[in-house]
Amino acid sequence: MPVSLEKSLICLWRYLIEVSVVRDVTERHQVQQVINHLAYYDDLTGLPN
């Protein structure tokens, strides 16, 4: 499963807080593959441009 990880440090008064966000990017990856296919192959015939 492809994931995206983002980390940030937040200073709140005297405390240093680390915040991490993990996202599943499976759908984004699949959509990017479809866009790449549409960019390089003919939609009707499936042949390379």
C-alpha atoms as one frame of an Amber mdcrd trajectory, in Angstrom:
protein
   0.000   0.000   0.000   1.596   3.301  -1.066   1.504   5.918   1.670   2.429
   9.551   2.104   4.017  10.649   5.391   4.121  14.255   6.561   5.739  15.389
   9.804   5.621  18.785  11.478   6.978  20.259  14.673   4.785  22.665  16.592
   6.054  24.833  19.408   3.270  25.462  21.921   4.366  27.493  24.952   7.244
  25.458  26.377   6.306  22.232  24.623   7.602  20.914  21.327   4.966  18.707
  19.703   5.585  16.415  16.749   2.576  15.793  14.492   2.597  13.035  11.884
   0.011  12.405   9.172  -0.032   9.165   7.175  -2.250   8.971   4.081  -3.104
   6.059   1.823  -2.349   7.264  -1.721  -3.423   4.095  -3.569  -6.315   5.819
  -5.379  -4.145   8.819  -6.271  -1.497   6.471  -7.681  -4.092   4.590  -9.775
  -5.545   7.843 -11.156  -2.040   9.030 -12.084  -1.473   5.799 -14.042  -4.736
   6.341 -15.965  -3.760   9.945 -16.763  -0.341   8.818 -18.001  -1.960   6.157
 -20.186  -4.378   8.697 -21.677  -1.491  11.073 -22.377   0.582   8.532 -24.333
  -1.999   6.195 -25.905  -4.947   6.783 -28.232  -8.219   6.487 -26.328 -10.083
   4.812 -29.205  -7.517   2.286 -30.451  -5.198   1.930 -27.463  -2.205   2.406
 -29.772   0.750   4.593 -28.725   0.582   8.204 -29.944
